[in-house]
Amino acid sequence: MDLSLLKETLSDYATFGGNIGTALQDIPTLLTSILSFFENFGDLADTTGENLDNFSS
């Protein structure tokens, strides 16, 4: 096996590891945003409906 091929392969894994690490760290923030949206869904829908009524009249 050529050492340059091994170096290139390991470099690809290091890049992937860095990228996936960043993505995995952002999962809790994403889940919090989604849960917050659904917790406030009723209020958001009411506000949207009121604003839509004001906009169309």
C-alpha positions in Angstrom: 0.0 0.0 0.0 1.3 3.4 -0.9 1.8 5.7 2.1 0.4 8.7 0.2 -2.9 6.8 -0.3 -3.0 6.0 3.4 -2.3 9.6 4.3 -5.1 10.8 1.9 -7.6 8.3 3.3 -6.8 9.2 6.9 -7.1 12.9 6.0 -10.6 12.3 4.6 -11.6 10.6 7.8 -10.3 13.4 9.9 -12.2 16.0 7.8 -15.4 13.8 8.2 -14.9 13.5 11.9 -14.6 17.2 12.3 -17.7 17.9 10.3 -19.8 15.2 11.9 -18.7 16.4 15.4 -19.9 19.9 14.6 -23.2 18.6 13.3 -23.8 16.4 16.4 -23.1 19.3 18.8 -25.9 21.3 17.1 -28.6 18.6 17.6 -29.7 19.7 21.1 -30.1 23.3 19.8 -32.1 22.0 16.9 -34.4 19.9 19.1 -35.0 22.8 21.5 -36.0 25.0 18.6 -38.4 22.4 17.2 -40.0 21.7 20.7 -40.3 25.4 21.3 -42.1 25.9 18.0 -44.7 23.2 18.8 -45.1 24.4 22.4 -46.1 27.8 21.0 -47.9 26.5 18.0 -51.4 27.6 19.2 -50.2 31.2 19.9 -48.3 31.4 16.7 -51.4 30.2 14.7 -53.7 32.7 16.4 -51.3 35.5 15.7 -50.9 34.5 12.1 -54.7 34.3 11.7 -55.2 37.7 13.2 -52.5 39.3 11.0 -53.9 37.5 7.9 -57.3 39.0 8.7 -55.9 42.5 9.1 -53.8 42.1 5.9 -56.7 41.0 3.7 -59.2 43.6 4.9 
